[in-house]
Amino acid sequence: MRDVLAKLDEWWAKGETAALATVVGTYSSAPRQPGASMLVGPAGEAVGSVSGGCVEGAVYELGEQVLADGRPILQRYGVSDDDAFAVGLTCGGIIDIFVEKVTPQSYAQLGAVAEAVRAERPVAVATVVSGPADRLGKRLVVWPDGTDGGTGSARLDDALRDDARGLLDAGRNAMLTYGVDGQRRGEGLSVFVESFAPPPRMIVFGAIDFAAAVAKIGNFLGFRVTVCDARPVFATASRFPGANEVVVEWPHRYLAAEAEAGRIDARTALCVLTHDPKFDVPLLEVALRLPEVAYIGAMGSRRTHEDRLERLRERGITEEEIARMSSPIGLDLGARTPEETAVSIAAEMIAKHWGGGGEPLGRREGPIHISG
């Protein structure tokens, strides 16, 4: 819902009615991930996308139906054996889409959810998408320190509160299954939990021209980007317009302090572009000993890489810890310019996140999208 939240909140604040269609489950080569949403607005507007164009027309009609009768619907779309181009996903995937009517009365917490997302405060929304008819569309909004709303079962609300907070900590969306009264091992009721965690962080170390390009592409990918360098003459906001913040500090000290403060997590990407041993060796010593981060990449030539490995081993970094580092940084795209290098770094991060191999899709067989 994040991609259409601003428009939905605008209509909601005016007291207008819209239909909200949300991808709640995907299988095989689905084009969009759970949480992708589309709106059918009060004047018939279509906003957002649930499939990149494959089933938008059918979903629009469902949205109109839900606006007319008010009954939420869980609909599955996939390839038809008889006609792959009939209302289905020609890419070969399957998606489950939940369509509901949104009004200030049916979704009283929407304003608070939208405000939390704007302020980058974590919040999760748990919505019943299958089960008894009188429970469909009921929701529990979960913050780290409280809840609002309810699903019609106190036992289910208690289970959802704990489960949604776990998903929120990980920044994940998920479909959860319970018994109709919240039994954890039961069946008969499905709840989609959408986590609105603050954006993941990318910290770019080294205030060089490559860093400006990496910061820009990191911002484009949805990261909150920090550029850090110990040299104030280079670490200036004017040189890095793509960064959310520029910090003047020794890189290893900054990273250690951020980790100590709990601001480094399993979604954080660390790009070490200094390729100067006095900066990057103590920094990588800290980075490689962090319990969990999404990506650690270090720039440098083959010679710089080998020298860096030797220095890290001298500091007691194990081979297992070294294996967490991508160095030299990026995929082999033949990149030369800072912008091309930034693309190669982003490509490696995406491949690592989704388990891609980095080879041309034309040389592969099977589904294009790897199930995550």
C-alpha positions as CSV (number, residue, x, y, z in Angstrom):
1,M,0.0,0.0,0.0
2,R,3.0,2.3,0.5
3,D,3.0,3.1,-3.3
4,V,-0.6,4.5,-3.3
5,L,-0.8,5.6,0.4
6,A,-0.5,9.3,-0.3
7,K,-3.4,9.4,-2.7
8,L,-5.5,7.1,-0.6
9,D,-4.9,9.2,2.5
10,E,-5.9,12.3,0.4
11,W,-9.3,10.8,-0.5
12,W,-9.8,9.4,3.0
13,A,-9.2,12.9,4.6
14,K,-11.9,14.3,2.4
15,G,-14.3,11.7,3.4
16,E,-14.3,10.1,0.0
17,T,-14.6,6.4,-0.8
18,A,-12.1,4.2,-2.8
19,A,-11.4,0.6,-3.5
20,L,-8.0,-0.7,-2.4
21,A,-6.6,-3.8,-4.2
22,T,-3.5,-5.3,-2.6
23,V,-1.2,-8.2,-3.6
24,V,-1.3,-10.5,-0.6
25,G,0.3,-13.6,-2.0
26,T,2.6,-14.5,-4.9
27,Y,3.7,-17.8,-6.4
28,S,6.2,-18.6,-9.1
29,S,7.1,-15.8,-11.5
30,A,4.7,-13.1,-10.1
31,P,5.5,-9.6,-11.4
32,R,4.8,-7.7,-8.2
33,Q,5.6,-8.4,-4.6
34,P,3.1,-8.6,-1.7
35,G,2.1,-5.1,-0.7
36,A,1.8,-3.7,-4.2
37,S,-1.5,-1.9,-4.5
38,M,-3.9,-0.3,-6.9
39,L,-6.8,2.1,-6.2
40,V,-10.1,2.7,-7.9
41,G,-10.9,6.2,-6.9
42,P,-14.2,8.0,-6.2
43,A,-14.4,9.4,-9.7
44,G,-13.2,6.1,-11.3
45,E,-9.5,6.9,-11.3
46,A,-7.0,4.1,-11.4
47,V,-3.9,4.6,-9.3
48,G,-1.0,2.2,-8.9
49,S,-0.4,-1.3,-10.2
50,V,-0.7,-4.9,-8.9
51,S,0.8,-6.8,-11.8
52,G,2.6,-4.4,-14.2
53,G,-0.4,-4.4,-16.6
54,C,-1.3,-8.1,-16.7
55,V,-4.6,-8.1,-14.8
56,E,-5.2,-4.4,-14.0
57,G,-8.4,-4.3,-16.1
58,A,-9.9,-7.2,-14.2
59,V,-8.9,-5.8,-10.9
60,Y,-10.4,-2.5,-11.8
61,E,-13.7,-4.2,-12.5
62,L,-13.5,-5.9,-9.1
63,G,-12.8,-2.6,-7.5
64,E,-16.0,-1.1,-9.0
65,Q,-17.9,-4.1,-7.8
66,V,-16.6,-3.7,-4.2
67,L,-17.4,0.0,-4.3
68,A,-21.0,-0.9,-5.3
69,D,-21.7,-3.7,-2.8
70,G,-19.1,-3.1,-0.1
71,R,-18.1,-6.8,0.2
72,P,-14.4,-7.4,0.2
73,I,-13.0,-10.1,-2.2
74,L,-9.9,-12.3,-2.3
75,Q,-9.2,-13.2,-5.9
76,R,-6.5,-15.4,-7.4
77,Y,-5.1,-14.7,-10.9
78,G,-2.8,-17.0,-12.9
79,V,-2.2,-18.5,-16.3
80,S,-5.2,-20.3,-17.8
81,D,-4.4,-23.6,-19.4
82,D,-6.9,-22.8,-22.1
83,D,-5.9,-19.3,-22.9
84,A,-2.8,-17.8,-21.2
85,F,-3.9,-14.3,-22.3
86,A,-7.3,-14.6,-20.8
87,V,-7.5,-12.5,-17.5
88,G,-4.3,-14.0,-16.2
89,L,-0.6,-13.6,-15.8
90,T,1.1,-14.3,-19.1
91,C,4.4,-14.3,-17.3
92,G,3.5,-17.6,-15.7
93,G,3.0,-16.5,-12.1
94,I,0.1,-16.5,-9.7
95,I,-1.0,-13.7,-7.5
96,D,-3.7,-13.4,-4.8
97,I,-5.3,-9.9,-4.6
98,F,-7.5,-8.7,-1.8
99,V,-9.9,-5.9,-2.8
100,E,-11.7,-3.9,-0.1
101,K,-13.7,-0.7,0.2
102,V,-11.9,2.1,2.1
103,T,-13.9,4.8,3.9
104,P,-13.2,6.9,7.1
105,Q,-15.6,4.5,8.8
106,S,-14.2,1.2,7.6
107,Y,-10.5,2.2,8.0
108,A,-10.5,4.7,10.9
109,Q,-6.8,4.2,11.5
110,L,-5.7,5.2,8.0
111,G,-4.7,8.7,8.9
112,A,-2.5,7.6,11.7
113,V,-0.9,4.9,9.5
114,A,-0.2,7.5,6.8
115,E,1.3,9.9,9.3
116,A,3.6,7.2,10.7
117,V,4.8,6.3,7.2
118,R,5.5,10.0,6.4
119,A,7.4,10.4,9.7
120,E,9.3,7.1,9.1
121,R,7.9,5.6,12.2
122,P,7.4,1.8,12.1
123,V,3.8,0.5,11.8
124,A,2.2,-2.7,10.6
125,V,-1.3,-3.3,9.3
126,A,-2.8,-6.8,9.8
127,T,-5.9,-7.4,7.7
128,V,-8.2,-10.5,7.6
129,V,-8.3,-11.5,3.9
130,S,-10.0,-15.0,4.2
131,G,-12.2,-16.6,6.7
132,P,-15.7,-16.1,8.1
133,A,-17.6,-13.4,6.1
134,D,-18.1,-11.2,9.1
135,R,-14.4,-11.0,9.8
136,L,-13.2,-10.1,6.2
137,G,-11.5,-6.7,6.1
138,K,-11.2,-6.4,9.8
139,R,-7.8,-5.1,10.8
140,L,-5.4,-4.6,13.6
141,V,-2.8,-1.7,13.4
142,V,0.3,-2.5,15.3
143,W,3.0,-0.1,16.5
144,P,6.0,-1.1,18.5
145,D,4.3,0.3,21.6
146,G,0.6,-0.1,21.0
147,T,-2.2,-1.3,18.8
148,D,-5.5,0.0,17.4
149,G,-8.5,-1.7,15.8
150,G,-9.2,-5.4,16.1
151,T,-10.2,-8.5,14.1
152,G,-13.1,-9.6,16.2
153,S,-11.2,-12.0,18.3
154,A,-9.1,-11.0,21.3
155,R,-7.0,-14.2,21.0
156,L,-6.2,-13.5,17.4
157,D,-5.4,-9.9,18.2
158,D,-2.9,-11.0,20.8
159,A,-1.2,-13.4,18.4
160,L,-1.2,-10.8,15.6
161,R,0.4,-8.2,17.9
162,D,3.4,-10.4,18.5
163,D,3.7,-11.8,15.0
164,A,3.3,-8.4,13.3
165,R,6.0,-6.9,15.5
166,G,8.4,-9.6,14.5
167,L,7.6,-8.9,10.8
168,L,8.0,-5.2,11.4
169,D,11.4,-5.7,13.0
170,A,12.5,-7.6,9.8
171,G,10.7,-5.1,7.4
172,R,8.8,-8.0,5.9
173,N,5.2,-8.5,4.6
174,A,3.6,-12.0,5.1
175,M,0.4,-14.0,4.9
176,L,-0.3,-15.6,8.3
177,T,-2.7,-18.5,8.9
178,Y,-4.6,-19.1,12.2
179,G,-7.6,-20.9,13.5
180,V,-10.8,-18.8,13.4
181,D,-10.2,-17.8,17.0
182,G,-6.5,-17.1,16.6
183,Q,-5.2,-20.6,17.2
184,R,-1.6,-20.6,16.0
185,R,-1.7,-24.1,14.6
186,G,-5.2,-23.7,13.3
187,E,-6.6,-23.1,9.9
188,G,-9.6,-21.3,8.4
189,L,-8.5,-17.7,8.7
190,S,-5.7,-15.8,6.8
191,V,-4.3,-12.4,7.7
192,F,-2.1,-10.3,5.5
193,V,0.5,-8.3,7.5
194,E,2.0,-5.3,5.7
195,S,5.0,-3.8,7.4
196,F,5.8,-0.1,7.0
197,A,9.2,-0.1,8.4
198,P,11.5,2.9,8.0
199,P,13.5,2.7,4.7
200,P,16.6,0.5,4.9
201,R,19.9,2.3,5.2
202,M,22.8,2.5,2.8
203,I,26.0,4.0,4.2
204,V,28.5,5.0,1.6
205,F,32.0,5.5,3.0
206,G,34.4,7.8,1.0
207,A,33.4,11.2,-0.3
208,I,34.6,10.6,-3.9
209,D,32.9,11.0,-7.3
210,F,31.8,7.3,-7.3
211,A,30.1,7.9,-3.9
212,A,27.9,10.6,-5.5
213,A,26.6,8.1,-8.1
214,V,26.1,5.3,-5.6
215,A,24.2,7.6,-3.3
216,K,21.9,8.6,-6.1
217,I,21.1,5.1,-7.2
218,G,20.7,4.0,-3.5
219,N,18.1,6.7,-3.1
220,F,16.4,5.6,-6.3
221,L,16.2,2.0,-4.8
222,G,14.5,3.3,-1.7
223,F,17.4,3.4,0.7
224,R,18.0,6.2,3.2
225,V,21.5,7.1,2.2
226,T,24.3,8.4,4.4
227,V,27.7,9.5,3.0
228,C,30.5,9.4,5.6
229,D,34.1,10.7,5.3
230,A,36.6,12.0,7.8
231,R,37.6,14.9,5.5
232,P,35.4,17.9,5.9
233,V,36.6,19.6,2.7
234,F,35.1,16.7,0.7
235,A,32.2,15.6,2.8
236,T,29.7,18.4,2.0
237,A,26.0,18.2,1.3
238,S,26.5,20.2,-2.0
239,R,28.7,17.4,-3.4
240,F,26.2,14.7,-2.6
241,P,22.6,15.8,-3.5
242,G,21.5,12.2,-3.7
243,A,22.3,11.5,0.0
244,N,19.9,12.1,2.9
245,E,22.8,13.1,5.1
246,V,26.5,13.7,4.9
247,V,28.6,13.0,8.0
248,V,32.1,14.1,8.8
249,E,33.7,11.4,11.0
250,W,36.2,8.6,10.8
251,P,34.3,5.8,9.1
252,H,35.1,3.1,11.6
253,R,34.1,5.3,14.5
254,Y,30.8,6.3,12.9
255,L,29.9,2.7,12.0
256,A,30.7,1.5,15.5
257,A,28.6,4.3,17.1
258,E,25.6,3.6,14.7
259,A,25.8,-0.1,15.5
260,E,26.0,0.6,19.3
261,A,22.9,2.9,18.9
262,G,20.9,0.1,17.2
263,R,20.7,1.9,13.9
264,I,22.4,-0.9,11.8
265,D,20.2,-3.9,11.0
266,A,19.8,-6.8,8.6
267,R,18.6,-4.5,5.9
268,T,21.6,-2.2,6.0
269,A,24.0,-1.9,3.0
270,L,27.6,-0.8,3.5
271,C,29.6,0.5,0.5
272,V,33.2,1.1,1.3
273,L,34.6,3.2,-1.5
274,T,37.7,4.8,0.1
275,H,40.2,2.1,-1.1
276,D,42.7,3.6,1.3
277,P,43.9,1.2,4.0
278,K,44.0,3.8,6.8
279,F,40.2,4.3,6.3
280,D,38.9,1.0,5.0
281,V,40.8,-1.6,7.0
282,P,39.6,-0.4,10.5
283,L,36.1,0.2,9.0
284,L,35.9,-3.3,7.5
285,E,37.1,-4.8,10.8
286,V,34.0,-3.2,12.4
287,A,31.7,-4.1,9.5
288,L,32.7,-7.7,9.1
289,R,32.1,-8.3,12.8
290,L,28.6,-6.9,12.9
291,P,26.1,-9.7,13.6
292,E,23.9,-9.0,10.5
293,V,23.9,-6.6,7.6
294,A,22.5,-7.0,4.1
295,Y,25.6,-6.2,2.1
296,I,29.2,-5.2,2.6
297,G,31.1,-4.2,-0.5
298,A,34.6,-2.7,-0.8
299,M,36.0,-0.9,-3.8
300,G,39.6,-1.4,-5.1
301,S,41.8,-3.0,-7.6
302,R,42.9,-6.7,-7.4
303,R,46.1,-5.5,-5.8
304,T,44.3,-3.3,-3.3
305,H,42.0,-6.2,-2.5
306,E,44.8,-8.7,-1.8
307,D,46.6,-6.1,0.4
308,R,43.4,-5.4,2.3
309,L,42.8,-9.1,2.9
310,E,46.3,-9.5,4.3
311,R,45.8,-6.5,6.7
312,L,42.4,-7.8,7.8
313,R,43.8,-11.3,8.5
314,E,46.5,-9.7,10.6
315,R,43.8,-8.0,12.7
316,G,42.2,-11.4,13.4
317,I,39.4,-11.3,10.8
318,T,38.4,-14.9,10.0
319,E,37.9,-16.4,6.6
320,E,34.2,-16.8,7.4
321,E,34.0,-13.1,8.2
322,I,35.9,-12.2,5.0
323,A,33.5,-14.3,2.9
324,R,30.7,-11.8,3.9
325,M,32.5,-9.0,1.9
326,S,32.0,-8.4,-1.8
327,S,35.4,-7.2,-3.1
328,P,36.2,-5.9,-5.6
329,I,32.7,-4.4,-5.3
330,G,30.0,-4.9,-7.9
331,L,29.0,-7.3,-10.7
332,D,31.2,-7.6,-13.9
333,L,29.3,-5.3,-16.2
334,G,32.4,-3.8,-17.8
335,A,31.6,-0.5,-15.9
336,R,34.0,2.5,-16.3
337,T,32.2,5.7,-15.2
338,P,31.0,6.4,-11.7
339,E,27.4,6.0,-12.9
340,E,28.1,2.7,-14.6
341,T,30.0,1.5,-11.5
342,A,27.0,2.5,-9.3
343,V,24.7,0.4,-11.5
344,S,27.1,-2.6,-11.1
345,I,27.1,-2.2,-7.3
346,A,23.3,-1.9,-7.2
347,A,23.0,-5.0,-9.5
348,E,25.2,-7.0,-7.1
349,M,23.1,-5.9,-4.1
350,I,19.8,-6.9,-5.9
351,A,21.3,-10.2,-6.9
352,K,22.4,-10.9,-3.3
353,H,19.1,-10.0,-1.9
354,W,17.0,-12.1,-4.3
355,G,19.5,-14.9,-5.0
356,G,20.1,-14.0,-8.6
357,G,23.1,-15.2,-10.5
358,G,23.8,-12.1,-12.5
359,E,23.9,-13.8,-15.8
360,P,21.8,-12.7,-18.8
361,L,18.1,-13.9,-18.5
362,G,18.3,-15.1,-22.1
363,R,20.8,-17.7,-21.1
364,R,18.6,-19.1,-18.3
365,E,15.6,-21.4,-18.2
366,G,12.7,-21.5,-15.9
367,P,10.9,-18.6,-14.1
368,I,12.4,-15.1,-14.5
369,H,11.5,-14.1,-10.9
370,I,13.1,-16.2,-8.2
371,S,10.7,-16.9,-5.3
372,G,11.7,-15.0,-2.2
